[in-house]
Amino acid sequence: MGKLSLEQRVTRILGQVKGVEKMVKEKRNQVEILQQVTAVKKAIDGLSHEIIIDYFHDKVQDSNKEEVATVIQRIIDL
């Protein structure tokens, strides 16, 4: 399976969040809900990682060392 696009990742996360909402409405077991919340958090972390990588690639191409250092610092500051 190839890497998901950012849009696909967001769509998947929205589906997961809707699933959590349904579980809460159905008063499902808290442990099960927390497991799904953890999955959502991991998915959001993965999305954030891909956005950072895309940003880095966009900003670093054809940049000098100072500009690269600035981009890296902006990412670290997130």
SVG drawing of the C-alpha trace seen along z (x, -y; Angstrom):
<svg xmlns="http://www.w3.org/2000/svg" viewBox="-26 -33 51 35">
<polyline fill="none" stroke="black" stroke-width="0.4" points="0.0,0.0 1.4,-3.4 1.6,-6.5 -1.7,-8.3 -2.2,-11.8 -2.8,-14.6 -6.5,-14.7 -6.9,-11.0 -5.3,-11.2 -7.7,-14.0 -10.7,-12.0 -9.6,-9.0 -9.2,-11.0 -12.6,-12.5 -14.0,-9.0 -12.2,-8.0 -13.5,-11.0 -17.1,-10.3 -16.6,-6.7 -15.5,-8.1 -18.6,-10.4 -20.8,-7.4 -19.2,-5.3 -19.7,-8.2 -23.3,-8.5 -23.8,-4.8 -22.2,-5.0 -19.6,-2.3 -16.9,-1.1 -14.5,-3.9 -11.4,-1.7 -12.7,-1.1 -13.3,-4.8 -9.8,-5.6 -8.3,-3.1 -10.0,-4.9 -9.0,-8.3 -5.4,-7.0 -5.7,-5.9 -7.0,-9.3 -4.1,-11.0 -1.6,-8.8 -3.3,-9.5 -3.1,-13.3 0.6,-12.9 1.2,-11.1 -0.6,-13.9 1.4,-16.6 4.6,-14.7 3.7,-14.7 2.8,-18.4 6.2,-19.2 8.0,-17.1 6.1,-18.8 6.8,-22.2 10.5,-21.4 10.8,-20.1 9.0,-23.2 11.1,-25.7 14.5,-24.0 14.7,-23.5 17.1,-26.1 17.7,-27.7 20.9,-28.8 22.2,-27.6 20.7,-30.5 17.3,-29.9 17.5,-26.2 18.5,-27.0 15.5,-29.4 13.1,-26.7 14.5,-24.1 14.1,-26.5 10.5,-27.3 9.7,-23.5 11.4,-23.1 9.4,-26.0 6.1,-24.2"/>
</svg>
